[in-house]
Amino acid sequence: MTQQTKSPLKVALVLIGNELLSGKIQDSNGYYASKRLRGLGVELTRISIIPDQRPVIVREVSKLKADVDYLITSGGVGPTHDDITLEAVADACKTTTFLEPKLEGLIRRFFKDRTTAHHLKMAQIPVGSTLIDVGENTWPVVRIDNVFILPGVPEIFRAKFEAIASTFRSGKWFLRSVYLNVEEGMVATLLERLEDAFAVSVGSYPKWRNADHKVRVTIEGRAVEPVNEATAYLVEQIDAEQVVRVDEPVVED
C-alpha cells in the first residue's frame, strides 16, 4: 500500500465577537475558511468562538499559536471600544502596538477630514508586524509571527483570506463517499477497522428523512491509493443490496 504523503499544515481559526456568542450575528467566516482550507490541503485543528475580552483573546491566541503552523483571527479590528483584537494579539506575542505609518495614511486618505482617533485605532498594530498587500480594494493584512489578523465583516474577510490563501497550500485531500442503506451502528466496527487498516480518515453521517440512503460514509486521505483501496474494501464487506451508490475513484491531478 502506498504510504501517506507529507503531513498537512495545521491551522486554527479564532472568531472574536460578543455578537457571535449572543446570536446577534450568524457566523459565516468559520464555514468559509474551513472549506477553503480543506481545499488547500490544510488540517484545520480548531475553530474557537470567543468574546471581546482581552484576557480571553490573549489566552486563546497564546495557546493556539504555539500549537499550529498558522493561526487566523477574525473580528475585533474596527474603531469602536470593543475592538481590541490588535492589542490582545500584541499581548499574546509579548509586544506592544504602534501607529503604523502606511495604515495611518490609508485611513486618513479614506476618511479625509472626518478622521478621528477612533479611526486611527485601526492602524495601531503589534510591533514586529508585517503588512501583506491585498490589492487596491482593501487595506493590507496584518501578520505577526504565525498569526494573521483578519476583520470580521464577511466580504472583507473573504477578500483578505484569498489574498493570503497560497500561504496555506499544503498538498491535497482526496475524498470518496459510499452511500448505504444500513443503520450506522451496524457498520461502526467495520469503519473503525477500515480507518486503522488503511490509514485514512473515515466519517459517518446518518440521514433521517427524504434521502435514498441511511448513512453516508466518507473516506479521506492524503494519497489516492489508500482512499480507493479502503473504499473498495468497504464495499466488499457490505451486502450488495445495501450499497446505494459509490463515488468514482479518485485520481491524481
TIGUVO-200177 format. One record per residue (C-alpha): residue number from 0; chain; z, x, y. Coordinates in pm, whole numbers, plus 50000, padded with zeros to 5 digits. Example, Ala and Ser with C-alpha at 12.3 -4.5 7.8 and 13.67 -1.06 7.14 Angstrom:
<atoms>
 zavex nutor     z     x     y
     0     A 50780 51230 49550
     1     A 50714 51367 49894
</atoms>
This chain:
<atoms>
 zavex nutor     z     x     y
     0     A 50000 50000 50000
     1     A 49919 50125 50350
     2     A 50227 50233 50544
     3     A 50326 50065 50869
     4     A 50179 50216 51183
     5     A 50380 50370 51464
     6     A 50674 50159 51577
     7     A 50608 49941 51883
     8     A 50767 49992 52220
     9     A 51084 49792 52266
    10     A 51109 49583 52583
    11     A 51376 49347 52715
    12     A 51349 49083 52984
    13     A 51627 48970 53219
    14     A 51571 48642 53405
    15     A 51803 48616 53703
    16     A 51889 48295 53885
    17     A 52153 48026 53905
    18     A 51871 47772 53919
    19     A 51764 47863 53564
    20     A 52113 47808 53425
    21     A 52167 47483 53612
    22     A 51836 47331 53508
    23     A 51706 47305 53865
    24     A 51407 47518 53767
    25     A 51240 47536 53427
    26     A 51167 47896 53333
    27     A 50807 47990 53263
    28     A 50824 48365 53317
    29     A 51002 48431 52988
    30     A 50741 48240 52789
    31     A 50453 48405 52972
    32     A 50593 48756 52933
    33     A 50682 48710 52567
    34     A 50327 48600 52477
    35     A 50165 48876 52680
    36     A 50395 49146 52548
    37     A 50328 49037 52191
    38     A 49958 49061 52260
    39     A 50014 49413 52389
    40     A 50181 49513 52063
    41     A 50533 49522 52204
    42     A 50855 49424 52030
    43     A 51042 49204 52277
    44     A 51403 49255 52171
    45     A 51580 49016 52407
    46     A 51538 48761 52684
    47     A 51857 48719 52887
    48     A 51913 48447 53147
    49     A 52195 48536 53382
    50     A 52333 48410 53715
    51     A 52301 48560 54063
    52     A 52625 48751 54024
    53     A 52622 49121 54100
    54     A 52869 49233 53829
    55     A 52682 49033 53565
    56     A 52345 49176 53665
    57     A 52482 49531 53673
    58     A 52637 49492 53330
    59     A 52327 49340 53170
    60     A 52081 49587 53324
    61     A 52303 49885 53240
    62     A 52328 49782 52875
    63     A 51969 49684 52816
    64     A 51801 49971 52997
    65     A 51980 50205 52759
    66     A 51871 50008 52452
    67     A 51497 49968 52512
    68     A 51195 50162 52625
    69     A 51136 49932 52922
    70     A 51330 49657 53096
    71     A 51172 49391 53315
    72     A 51377 49182 53556
    73     A 51260 48858 53713
    74     A 51411 48694 54020
    75     A 51659 48767 54294
    76     A 51438 48978 54521
    77     A 51394 48737 54813
    78     A 51555 48726 55161
    79     A 51848 48490 55102
    80     A 52216 48555 55036
    81     A 52187 48504 54660
    82     A 51901 48752 54621
    83     A 52099 49053 54502
    84     A 51889 49198 54222
    85     A 51776 49510 54408
    86     A 52133 49607 54497
    87     A 52258 49528 54148
    88     A 51985 49732 53979
    89     A 52070 50020 54211
    90     A 52432 49994 54094
    91     A 52319 49990 53731
    92     A 52112 50304 53794
    93     A 52409 50466 53971
    94     A 52239 50491 54307
    95     A 52222 50308 54641
    96     A 51946 50130 54831
    97     A 51740 50238 55128
    98     A 51486 50078 55361
    99     A 51154 50180 55206
   100     A 50905 50250 55489
   101     A 50591 50120 55316
   102     A 50756 49792 55220
   103     A 50906 49759 55566
   104     A 50559 49798 55717
   105     A 50411 49537 55483
   106     A 50687 49291 55567
   107     A 50653 49345 55942
   108     A 50276 49301 55926
   109     A 50313 48981 55726
   110     A 50587 48813 55930
   111     A 50497 48977 56264
   112     A 50735 48871 56542
   113     A 50912 48636 56301
   114     A 51051 48932 56105
   115     A 51429 48917 56062
   116     A 51691 49135 55899
   117     A 51682 48893 55608
   118     A 51311 48962 55555
   119     A 51372 49337 55566
   120     A 51630 49295 55292
   121     A 51330 49271 55058
   122     A 51243 49632 55149
   123     A 51589 49764 55059
   124     A 51518 49917 54720
   125     A 51706 50159 54495
   126     A 51694 50527 54591
   127     A 51468 50703 54342
   128     A 51234 50407 54300
   129     A 50857 50434 54286
   130     A 50612 50174 54415
   131     A 50324 50064 54192
   132     A 50027 49925 54381
   133     A 49908 49588 54255
   134     A 49620 49525 54493
   135     A 49580 49352 54825
   136     A 49715 49010 54737
   137     A 50079 49101 54680
   138     A 50333 49373 54751
   139     A 50391 49669 54518
   140     A 50605 49655 54206
   141     A 50935 49841 54236
   142     A 51024 50064 53943
   143     A 51333 50279 53892
   144     A 51385 50473 53570
   145     A 51257 50240 53296
   146     A 51325 49922 53493
   147     A 51051 49714 53655
   148     A 51183 49472 53919
   149     A 50964 49163 53947
   150     A 51001 48843 54151
   151     A 51088 48508 54003
   152     A 50807 48299 54156
   153     A 50581 48244 53854
   154     A 50246 48304 54025
   155     A 50366 48631 54177
   156     A 50548 48734 53860
   157     A 50228 48696 53661
   158     A 50016 48888 53911
   159     A 50261 49176 53916
   160     A 50307 49171 53540
   161     A 49932 49201 53485
   162     A 49919 49495 53723
   163     A 50163 49690 53504
   164     A 50067 49545 53165
   165     A 49886 49857 53047
   166     A 50218 50044 53062
   167     A 50343 49840 52770
   168     A 50040 49862 52540
   169     A 50177 49963 52202
   170     A 49928 49913 51922
   171     A 49882 49565 51782
   172     A 50048 49296 51577
   173     A 49846 49126 51302
   174     A 49933 48768 51210
   175     A 49832 48521 50940
   176     A 49964 48174 50869
   177     A 49994 47980 50546
   178     A 50046 47602 50569
   179     A 50237 47449 50280
   180     A 50331 47102 50157
   181     A 50665 47212 50023
   182     A 51019 47191 50154
   183     A 51125 47502 50343
   184     A 51431 47560 50128
   185     A 51219 47572 49814
   186     A 51040 47888 49926
   187     A 51329 48063 50104
   188     A 51391 48312 49823
   189     A 51021 48386 49789
   190     A 50987 48453 50161
   191     A 51280 48691 50157
   192     A 51127 48879 49866
   193     A 50793 48887 50046
   194     A 50941 49048 50356
   195     A 51118 49316 50155
   196     A 50826 49396 49927
   197     A 50553 49429 50188
   198     A 50748 49543 50496
   199     A 50620 49255 50704
   200     A 50791 49003 50926
   201     A 50798 48653 50779
   202     A 50868 48335 50974
   203     A 50910 47978 50851
   204     A 50856 47676 51077
   205     A 50903 47325 50939
   206     A 50712 47022 51065
   207     A 50864 46676 51054
   208     A 50607 46433 51193
   209     A 50234 46398 51245
   210     A 50135 46709 51056
   211     A 49932 46773 50744
   212     A 50188 47025 50622
   213     A 50565 47052 50582
   214     A 50608 47417 50672
   215     A 50405 47689 50838
   216     A 50475 48040 50709
   217     A 50375 48328 50933
   218     A 50323 48681 50806
   219     A 50310 48950 51071
   220     A 50288 49326 51069
   221     A 50163 49636 51244
   222     A 49886 49706 50992
   223     A 49615 49491 50836
   224     A 49659 49569 50468
   225     A 50027 49469 50426
   226     A 49965 49140 50608
   227     A 49668 49049 50389
   228     A 49840 49164 50069
   229     A 50157 48971 50148
   230     A 49956 48658 50228
   231     A 49764 48681 49901
   232     A 50086 48730 49706
   233     A 50249 48428 49872
   234     A 49954 48203 49789
   235     A 49957 48324 49429
   236     A 50322 48224 49390
   237     A 50274 47867 49521
   238     A 50122 47580 49325
   239     A 49766 47537 49449
   240     A 49816 47170 49540
   241     A 50098 47269 49776
   242     A 49880 47505 49977
   243     A 49716 47309 50260
   244     A 49527 47597 50420
   245     A 49541 47970 50484
   246     A 49426 48168 50785
   247     A 49132 48401 50738
   248     A 49222 48760 50651
   249     A 49295 48980 50949
   250     A 49070 49279 51017
   251     A 49086 49590 51229
   252     A 48910 49557 51565
</atoms>
